[in-house]
């Protein structure tokens, strides 16, 4: 019985080594390939334009708010207590609205980024799939996550697949 269990363990070790060696790995510099795609450059330009328009809108509203605060500080002493309280409440509400709008703009930018990048990332992932199948790779790992890279580099194959 003891010989049988030793034999079984030896067979299992050999099978495990055989399975591990059968898998082919390749590394890919994902960010580099993504940055080289013309679609990514267009997305970046679109996001910059969107971001600048939101910033300009917020700046304009912020400038108006600052002007209102300065006006209140200059004329606040001339107002009655009820008028001061009403103006302070109005200014606080405006400030809260500005903060809310800034958060919303940030969220809108993130959503827009995700929406615009999804087709680009899908295209890249499809190219990786095609290159992996064409080269017989079982796994393609992002090179930035590797400490040591000694296997094949899939970057050139994926670039070729994308026409870059």
C-alpha positions in Angstrom: 0.0 0.0 0.0 2.9 2.3 0.8 4.5 1.7 -2.5 1.2 2.5 -4.3 0.8 5.9 -2.6 4.4 6.8 -3.4 3.9 5.8 -7.0 0.7 7.8 -7.1 2.4 10.9 -5.6 5.2 10.6 -8.2 2.8 10.3 -11.1 0.8 13.3 -9.8 4.0 15.4 -9.6 5.0 14.5 -13.1 1.5 15.4 -14.4 1.6 18.7 -12.6 5.0 19.6 -14.0 3.7 18.6 -17.5 0.6 20.8 -17.2 2.6 23.8 -15.9 5.0 23.6 -18.8 2.3 23.2 -21.4 0.9 26.7 -20.6 2.5 29.5 -22.6 2.8 33.0 -21.1 3.5 36.3 -22.8 4.0 39.8 -21.4 2.4 42.9 -22.8 3.0 46.6 -22.1 -0.7 47.4 -22.0 -0.4 51.1 -21.2 2.2 51.6 -24.0 0.0 50.0 -26.6 -3.1 51.8 -25.3 -1.3 55.2 -25.5 -0.2 54.5 -29.1 -3.7 53.9 -30.3 -5.1 56.9 -32.3 -8.5 56.4 -30.6 -6.9 57.0 -27.2 -5.5 60.3 -28.4 -9.0 61.4 -29.6 -10.5 60.3 -26.3 -7.9 62.4 -24.5 -8.6 65.4 -26.6 -12.3 65.1 -26.1 -11.9 64.7 -22.4 -9.6 67.8 -22.2 -12.2 69.8 -24.1 -15.0 68.6 -21.8 -13.0 69.2 -18.7 -12.0 72.8 -19.8 -15.6 73.7 -20.6 -16.7 72.5 -17.1 -13.8 74.3 -15.5 -14.7 77.5 -17.3 -18.4 77.2 -16.2 -17.4 76.6 -12.6 -14.9 79.4 -12.7 -17.5 81.8 -14.0 -19.9 80.8 -11.3 -17.2 81.0 -8.6 -16.2 84.5 -9.8 -19.8 85.6 -9.5 -20.0 84.1 -6.0 -16.8 85.9 -4.9 -18.2 89.2 -6.2 -21.4 88.6 -4.2 -19.3 87.9 -1.1 -17.2 91.0 -1.5 -20.3 93.1 -2.1 -21.9 91.7 1.0 -18.7 92.3 3.0 -18.6 95.9 1.8 -22.3 96.6 2.4 -23.1 94.2 5.2 -22.9 96.8 7.9 -25.6 98.9 6.2 -28.1 96.0 6.2 -30.6 95.2 8.9 -30.1 92.0 10.9 -32.9 90.2 8.9 -31.3 91.3 5.6 -27.9 90.1 6.7 -29.2 86.7 7.8 -31.1 86.3 4.5 -28.0 87.3 2.5 -25.7 84.9 4.5 -28.2 82.1 4.0 -28.3 82.8 0.3 -24.4 82.9 0.1 -24.1 79.6 2.0 -26.7 78.0 -0.3 -24.8 79.3 -3.4 -21.5 78.0 -1.9 -23.1 74.6 -1.4 -24.5 74.6 -4.9 -21.0 75.4 -6.3 -19.5 72.5 -4.3 -22.2 70.2 -5.5 -21.7 71.3 -9.1 -17.9 70.6 -8.8 -18.6 67.1 -7.6 -21.1 66.5 -10.3 -18.6 67.8 -12.9 -16.0 65.4 -11.6 -18.5 62.5 -11.8 -19.6 63.5 -15.3 -15.9 63.6 -16.4 -15.3 60.1 -15.0 -18.5 58.7 -16.6 -17.6 60.3 -19.9 -14.0 58.9 -19.7 -15.4 55.4 -19.1 -17.9 55.7 -21.9 -15.3 57.0 -24.4 -12.6 54.5 -23.4 -14.8 51.4 -23.4 -14.7 50.8 -27.2 -11.0 51.6 -27.3 -10.2 49.1 -24.5 -12.6 46.5 -26.1 -10.7 46.9 -29.4 -7.3 46.5 -27.6 -8.6 43.4 -25.8 -9.8 41.9 -29.0 -6.4 42.4 -30.6 -4.8 40.8 -27.6 -7.1 37.8 -28.0 -6.3 37.5 -31.7 -2.5 37.8 -31.1 -2.6 35.3 -28.3 -4.5 32.7 -30.4 -2.2 33.3 -33.4 0.9 32.8 -31.2 -0.4 30.0 -29.0 -0.2 31.9 -25.8 -2.5 30.7 -23.0 -2.0 33.8 -20.9 -1.0 37.4 -21.7 0.1 39.3 -18.6 0.6 43.1 -18.2 4.3 43.7 -18.1 4.0 46.4 -15.5 2.8 43.8 -13.0 5.9 41.6 -13.5 9.0 41.7 -11.4 11.0 39.5 -13.8 10.1 39.0 -17.4 11.9 36.3 -19.3 9.2 35.0 -21.7 7.9 36.3 -25.0 6.8 39.9 -25.4 3.3 40.2 -26.9 3.6 44.0 -27.4 4.8 43.8 -30.9 2.2 41.2 -31.9 -0.6 43.2 -30.5 0.7 46.4 -32.2 0.8 44.5 -35.5 -2.8 43.3 -34.9 -3.9 46.9 -34.3 -2.0 48.2 -37.3 0.3 50.4 -35.1 
